Structure formats: structure tokens, C-alpha cells
Amino acid sequence: MAARAAAALHDVAALWSAGLAWPAGVVRAACAVLPDGGDSLAMLAGLPEATADDTDVEPLLEAALAEVGLAYHPPGSATVLDHAVTAKARELLAGTITAQALARWAYQVNGLNQIPALEPFGLLHASYGYEPGDPNPLDDDVYAEARALIARADRRP
């Protein structure tokens, strides 16, 4: 359970750094790994979810992640978008977003950033030709790409 909670914190921290998650999500995830951390993690977990904002989270996040052995991805960095797409792929496999939503998000984000991990999803989005919410055979391709992306990410040191 601790490893799963740490992975969830790592994902939400990357999504927050990429501008794709609220500070409250980071605080909530920090609470789940609180027993494994130190002072910075405790301070992060102690922020009030309802009022926490980016200026509260930012000065604590790097040290809090380090306390539980996780890498910090600074906002605007290429690594943060690389981790963010992996986090979005995990959301797809968890059932919290649709294949079409992941493909659309990747297409929109990659248009500006040219992140290699996003390219397959963006190409699939461009091929869809669907009404949002309708089942589409390309959904299976998005799921397959998401599984492959996560497998590659899990093999990285």
C-alpha cells in the first residue's frame, strides 16, 4: 500500500507541476504517505486542502518528495510533461478518464511541446473521427499505447 500511495503522490505532483492538478490533490496524496516522510512531507500534508494554493505547495514539494525517495519534476520542465503523460495513462487504466479524453489531451498538449511520449496519442486523436463519448475501435489502440508507456516508465531507474 505504501508503494502505491507514493506512486500516487509522485503522479499528482507531476500533474500539479504540469498545471494539470489542483494543490488540494497534492495535499491529499501527501497525507497518504505521511508515515514514510519527514518534516517537509508533514508540512505539505498539514496544509488545509480547501485553501492550499500553488504558493503553499511549491516551496515544500521538492523536499517532501525527496523524503520518500521520489524525483521532483520542476514546473515547465520536459521531465514533468513526460511524467504527466504517464500519470494520465495510469488514469486511463484506472478508469478515471476515457481513451478519447487521453488522446485529445495529448494532442492539445503535444501541439505546443513536442514531447515524444505524447506523439502516439496525438496521432490516434487525429485519426478518431468520432462523436465524443461514442465507442471507437481506436480506443483499444489508446489503451495498448498507455500500457506500453507505463511499462517503459516502470523500467526506468
C-alpha positions in Angstrom: 0.0 0.0 0.0 2.8 2.4 0.8 4.4 2.0 -2.6 1.0 2.6 -4.3 0.4 5.8 -2.2 3.9 7.0 -3.0 3.3 6.4 -6.7 0.1 8.3 -6.5 1.8 11.2 -4.8 4.5 11.2 -7.5 1.9 11.2 -10.2 -0.2 14.0 -8.7 2.9 16.0 -8.0 3.9 15.7 -11.7 0.4 16.6 -12.8 0.5 19.7 -10.5 3.9 20.7 -11.8 2.4 20.5 -15.3 -0.5 22.6 -14.4 -3.0 19.7 -14.6 -3.9 19.1 -10.9 -5.0 21.3 -8.0 -2.9 21.8 -4.9 -5.5 20.1 -2.8 -4.8 16.8 -4.7 -1.1 17.1 -3.8 -2.0 17.7 -0.1 -4.4 14.7 -0.1 -1.8 12.4 -1.7 0.9 13.6 0.8 -1.4 12.6 3.7 -1.5 9.0 2.4 2.3 8.7 2.6 2.8 10.8 5.8 4.1 7.9 7.9 7.0 7.4 5.5 8.2 11.0 5.3 9.8 13.7 7.4 9.2 17.4 8.3 8.6 18.7 4.7 6.1 16.0 3.9 4.3 16.6 7.3 4.1 20.3 6.5 2.8 19.6 3.0 0.2 17.1 4.3 -0.8 19.6 7.0 -1.8 22.3 4.5 -5.6 22.8 4.6 -7.0 21.2 1.4 -9.7 23.8 1.0 -7.4 26.8 0.9 -4.0 25.3 -0.3 -2.7 27.1 -3.3 0.4 26.8 -5.6 2.4 29.2 -3.4 1.8 26.9 -0.4 2.7 23.7 -2.3 5.7 24.8 -4.3 8.2 25.5 -1.6 7.5 22.2 0.2 7.1 19.8 -2.7 10.7 19.1 -3.7 11.9 18.3 -0.2 8.7 16.3 0.6 9.2 14.1 -2.5 12.9 13.6 -1.6 11.9 12.4 1.9 10.1 9.5 0.4 12.7 8.8 -2.4 10.8 10.4 -5.3 12.2 12.6 -8.0 10.9 16.2 -8.3 9.9 17.5 -11.7 10.0 21.3 -11.8 7.1 23.1 -13.5 7.8 23.7 -17.2 10.5 21.0 -17.5 10.4 18.4 -20.2 10.6 15.7 -17.5 7.4 16.9 -15.9 5.4 16.5 -19.1 7.0 13.1 -19.7 5.8 12.0 -16.2 2.5 13.7 -16.6 1.6 11.7 -19.7 2.5 8.5 -17.8 0.2 9.7 -14.9 -2.6 10.3 -17.4 -2.1 6.9 -18.9 -2.4 5.4 -15.4 -5.7 7.4 -15.0 -6.9 5.8 -18.2 -6.2 2.3 -16.9 -7.8 3.1 -13.6 -10.9 4.2 -15.4 -10.9 7.8 -14.3 -10.6 9.2 -17.9 -11.6 7.8 -21.3 -9.3 6.8 -24.1 -10.7 9.7 -26.2 -10.0 12.2 -23.4 -6.4 11.0 -23.1 -5.9 11.2 -26.9 -7.5 14.7 -27.0 -5.4 15.9 -24.1 -2.2 14.5 -25.6 -3.0 16.1 -29.0 -3.6 19.5 -27.4 -0.5 19.4 -25.1 1.9 18.0 -27.7 1.0 20.6 -30.3 2.9 23.1 -28.3 5.6 20.9 -26.6 6.6 18.1 -29.0 7.0 15.5 -26.2 7.9 12.1 -27.8 5.7 10.2 -25.3 2.7 12.1 -26.4 3.0 11.6 -30.1 1.3 8.2 -30.4 -1.7 9.5 -28.5 -1.9 12.7 -30.6 -1.7 10.7 -33.8 -4.5 8.4 -32.6 -6.6 11.5 -31.7 -6.1 12.9 -35.2 -7.4 9.6 -36.6 -10.5 9.3 -34.4 -13.3 11.0 -36.4 -15.8 10.3 -33.6 -18.5 11.9 -31.6 -17.2 12.4 -28.1 -18.5 9.6 -25.9 -19.1 7.1 -28.7 -17.2 3.8 -28.6 -14.5 3.7 -31.2 -12.2 0.8 -32.3 -9.2 3.2 -31.8 -9.9 3.1 -28.0 -8.1 -0.3 -27.9 -5.1 1.3 -29.6 -5.0 4.1 -27.0 -5.2 1.5 -24.2 -2.4 -0.5 -25.7 -0.2 2.6 -26.1 -1.0 3.5 -22.5 0.0 0.1 -21.2 3.3 0.2 -23.3 4.1 3.7 -22.0 3.6 2.7 -18.4 5.7 -0.4 -18.9 8.5 1.7 -20.3 8.2 4.2 -17.4 8.3 1.4 -14.8 11.5 0.0 -16.3 13.3 3.4 -15.9 15.6 3.7 -12.9 
